[in-house]
Amino acid sequence: MDIGLFGGTFDPPHIGHINLARRFYAKSRSDLLIVMPANIPPHKASSATPAAMRLEMTRLACLSLGEEGINYTVSDYEINRSDKSYTYLTVKYLREKYRPEVINLCVGSDMLFSFDTWKCAEEILASCRIFSLAREEGEYDEMCRKAKYFNDNYGADVHIMKGSPVVASSTDIRNGGEMEKLTEKRVYEYIKSHGLYE
């Protein structure tokens, strides 16, 4: 069994996240896609949105994946931890729970560029296949160079997925961006009904 891990703060989850999850699942050929909201992300400021709400929005956003026939689950493992959401610990947990042959890890382009700074980065590179997709136009070539660096110097297996990025940002949405256009309908309705990001 191969599993795919797609994590993030998801504050809120938007159409860019869902597009990336969909492409990652197809490209990695994972048997199960695990979408995992972080509790306290090491590389970002803590979210002001309650973790339970981010988890519920992620569940709502991912319903469309299931409707497309994607085998997925939304995990509350990191949300239920009281400490920072370090990926290497999550990978160890998933290995113990699922006993997978391969763990595929999806990261955004911003995270790929800073992967060297992750806690136990070499351990992750040695134990996972990494997939990434450009978030903005013009990033692809630089991402390929970064992937080659990891593959050549760490014996890693990093793949850069091709395709036009869906430009969407959780930060922009929180700051008053086009929320209805950039989020799934069920997520938008949840946000409005709970008065989030006003």
N, C-alpha and C positions, 0 to 999 in steps of 0.2 A: 504494500500500500504506500503510495506517495501522497504526502499532504502539502498543501500550500498555506503559508502563513502571511496574512495581510493585516498589519497593525497600523495604528494611528490614533491621534487624539479624537478625531471625528467630532469637531466642535464648531459647526455641525458637519455631518457627512453630506457630501454634495455629489453632483453628477460626475465630476472628475474622479472621485473615489470609486464610484460604481463602474465607470468606464474602465478604470485601471484594474479593478478586481476581475471584471469580465475578460479582459485581454490576458491578464496574468493566468487565470484558470485555464484558458485555451492554450496559451503558449507553453506553460509548464506541464500540461497534461496531468495535473494533480487529480487524484481520486477524490479528495475532499479539500474544499477551501475553508480555512478557518479565519474568520474576520475577528480581530481582537482589539477592542478599544483599550488604550493605555490608561493607567491610573495617574501616575505622575511621570510624564515623559522627561527623560534625562536631558534632552537637547532643546526643550522649550519651557516657557513659563507654565506653571500650573494653571489649569483651566478654572475659570470662575463658574462654569456650568457644572452642576452636580453630576457626579459620575453616573448615577442611576439614570439620569436624563440622557446623557450621551450614549449610554448603552441602549436605551430604548429607541433613540433616534437611529442608531446603527441597525438595530433589528428591523425597524420600519424601512430604512433605505435598502436593505438587502432582500426584502421580500420580492423585488423585481428579479433578482438573480434566481431565486427558486422558481419563479414563474417561467423563466427561460430554460429550466431544466438543469441548472447548475447545482451540484451537490455541495452544500455549504452549511456551516453552522456559525453562529455568533457566540464567541466565548467570553465569559465574564472572569476568566482566570486573573488577568492583570488588574481589572477593576477591584477584585476582592483582595488583592494584596495591599498592604498598608505602606509599602515602600515604593521606590522608583521602579519603573517598568523596564528593566534591563532585558534586552532580547536574548542574551546568552542563557539567562535563567529560564525564559519562556521556552527556548529550544530544548533545554534539558527536560522540562516538564512534559513537552509534547512527545519527546522520545520515550519517556517512561509510560505515558498514557496510551499512545497509539502504536508504539513499536514500528515506526514507518521504515521503509527501505530508504526513502529520500525525503528530506524536508526542503521544500522550495520556499524561498523568502522573497517577498516583494517589497521594494523600497522606492520611494520617490527619488527624483533626480537630486533634490537638495540633500537627502540623506546619503545617497551614493557618494556625492562629492565630499561629505564629511565622515565617511565610514571609518576612516583611519582613527578617528577620535572616539569611536564607540568603545565601551568597556568590553574587554575580551574580544576585540574585533577579529584577531587571527583565529580564535577558536570558532567563531561563527563562519568565517570564510572557509575553514577547513571542513566544517560539518554540514554546510547548507549550499544549495545552488541558489544564486542570487539573480533576481530579475528586476529590471528597472525600465521605466518609460519616461521620456522627456515631459516635463510639465509646461515648458514654454518652447516656442519655435527657436531653432538655432542651437539647441543644447546637444543634439544627437552626436555630433563629431567629438565634442569634449567628453561626453559620457563613454563613447567607445574607447577613447584614450585612457580614461580612468579604469574601465573594465580590463583593458589589456595590461595595465599596470598591476592590478590585483592578480590577474591570471598568471602573469609572468613572474611576479615576485613572491606570491603566496601560494601558488599552485591552486588558486581559486577557480571557480566555475561561474563566472559572471556573464549574464546575457543582457544585452540592451535590446528591448523590443522596439520594432519599427511601428510607426503610425503617428498621425497628427494628434497632438495633445488636445484634450478638452480643457480649455483654460477656465479654471474655477478655483477660488480660494476661500477657505473657511474664514480667514482674517477679513477679507473683503465683505463677506456675508455678515459677519458680526458688526462690521463698521457701516452697515447700511447698504450693501450691494444688492444686486437684483436677486433677492432671496427666492422668490417664486420661480424664477427662470433657472436658477442654479441648484435647486434641491428637488428631490423626488416629491411628488404631490403629498404623499403621506407624511413625509418629514416636514414639509412646509405647514401642513395643517396642525401638526403637533407643536411646532414652534409658535405658531399664532395662538393656539389654544392655551399655551402655558406662558405666553408673554415673554418669550426668550429674546434676547438681543435687541430689546427696545431701548 
